[in-house]
Amino acid sequence: MKQIVEIVPARPGWYARWRIGPDLTRCYPVTLWALLESSDGSGREVVGVDCVGQWPGADDDEAGDFVRYLFQTPDSGAPEDVEPPVMGESRESGPRLQATPAA
């Protein structure tokens, strides 16, 4: 099991790219970065949580297989395969990041 050590907002321009078909990808803006730590203290990793609440390693990423994070300066525009967030849209089911109190 992993626990959240720290959460920070993502700067504009970060995207998570997901493969949703053999030749089809979709990008969602990353809204926050979470530093996760293994419960046994053996390792840490940073994951980006996108605007629909998905992150690599979640049990049921609805967007498909995680491909990579990418950054594009806000003045260069969004990636071609970006899916703009829909107001009020969120995951219907599956794991959610939950803060755990520090020991």
Backbone torsions as a table, in degrees:
resi	resn	phi	psi	omega
1	MET	NA	148.6	179.4
2	LYS	-116.8	151.2	175.8
3	GLN	-125.3	153.2	179.7
4	ILE	-81.2	127.6	178.1
5	VAL	-96.7	-39.6	-177.3
6	GLU	-155.1	148.3	175.9
7	ILE	-128.8	132.9	176.0
8	VAL	-134.2	146.5	178.0
9	PRO	-67.8	146.8	176.5
10	ALA	-85.4	141.4	175.4
11	ARG	-74.0	151.9	176.9
12	PRO	-57.3	142.4	178.1
13	GLY	110.9	-12.5	178.5
14	TRP	-89.7	137.5	-179.6
15	TYR	-135.9	150.0	171.6
16	ALA	-107.4	126.2	-179.5
17	ARG	-102.3	132.6	-178.5
18	TRP	-123.3	141.3	174.4
19	ARG	-91.1	120.3	-178.8
20	ILE	-111.6	-1.3	177.1
21	GLY	-165.3	172.6	-177.7
22	PRO	-54.0	-40.4	-179.0
23	ASP	-125.5	28.7	-174.6
24	LEU	-134.3	128.0	175.6
25	THR	-123.1	163.5	177.9
26	ARG	-142.7	136.0	176.5
27	CYS	-108.6	141.2	173.1
28	TYR	-125.8	140.3	177.4
29	PRO	-60.5	139.1	175.2
30	VAL	-82.7	129.9	-178.7
31	THR	-99.6	-29.6	178.9
32	LEU	-153.4	158.6	174.6
33	TRP	-111.6	135.7	178.8
34	ALA	-122.4	131.1	174.2
35	LEU	-91.8	116.6	-179.0
36	LEU	-106.2	146.2	177.9
37	GLU	-129.3	138.2	176.2
38	SER	-64.8	145.3	-177.4
39	SER	-62.3	-25.4	178.4
40	ASP	-89.8	3.0	177.9
41	GLY	75.4	12.5	-174.8
42	SER	-79.2	-15.5	-178.9
43	GLY	-171.5	159.6	177.1
44	ARG	-128.5	153.2	174.6
45	GLU	-149.9	154.8	176.3
46	VAL	-108.2	131.3	175.8
47	VAL	-125.6	145.9	175.0
48	GLY	-96.8	134.3	176.8
49	VAL	-103.6	123.9	-176.0
50	ASP	-84.8	177.7	-172.4
51	CYS	-65.8	-13.3	176.1
52	VAL	-107.7	13.2	172.8
53	GLY	84.4	19.0	-180.0
54	GLN	-99.8	150.5	174.3
55	TRP	-151.6	152.5	179.5
56	PRO	-60.7	134.0	179.0
57	GLY	97.3	-8.8	176.2
58	ALA	-66.9	151.4	-176.8
59	ASP	-63.6	-31.5	-175.7
60	ASP	-139.6	64.8	177.1
61	ASP	-63.6	114.2	-174.3
62	GLU	-72.7	-20.8	-176.2
63	ALA	-82.7	-11.8	-178.7
64	GLY	120.3	-148.6	-178.7
65	ASP	-90.5	132.5	178.4
66	PHE	-66.6	134.3	178.8
67	VAL	-102.7	-59.8	-179.5
68	ARG	-174.0	169.5	169.3
69	TYR	-93.2	149.3	173.7
70	LEU	-141.5	154.4	179.4
71	PHE	-124.0	132.5	173.5
72	GLN	-132.5	128.6	179.5
73	THR	-56.3	140.7	-177.7
74	PRO	-54.8	-32.0	-179.7
75	ASP	-76.9	-10.6	177.8
76	SER	-91.5	-4.4	178.3
77	GLY	91.4	174.0	-178.6
78	ALA	-87.5	159.4	174.9
79	PRO	-60.3	156.5	-178.5
80	GLU	-60.8	-31.0	-175.3
81	ASP	-99.4	22.3	-178.7
82	VAL	-71.7	141.0	174.9
83	GLU	-109.5	109.2	-177.9
84	PRO	-64.8	144.0	179.3
85	PRO	-65.9	144.7	176.2
86	VAL	-102.2	127.5	-178.0
87	MET	-55.2	130.8	178.1
88	GLY	83.5	-3.6	-179.2
89	GLU	-80.3	137.1	174.8
90	SER	-154.7	173.3	178.4
91	ARG	-63.9	140.8	178.2
92	GLU	-85.0	-29.7	-176.8
93	SER	-151.0	178.7	176.5
94	GLY	96.3	177.4	-175.2
95	PRO	-68.9	148.7	175.5
96	ARG	-123.3	146.1	175.3
97	LEU	-66.9	130.1	178.6
98	GLN	-125.8	130.7	176.5
99	ALA	-70.1	141.4	175.5
100	THR	-116.2	134.7	-179.5
101	PRO	-60.6	142.0	178.3
102	ALA	-67.5	146.6	-178.9
103	ALA	-77.4	NA	NA
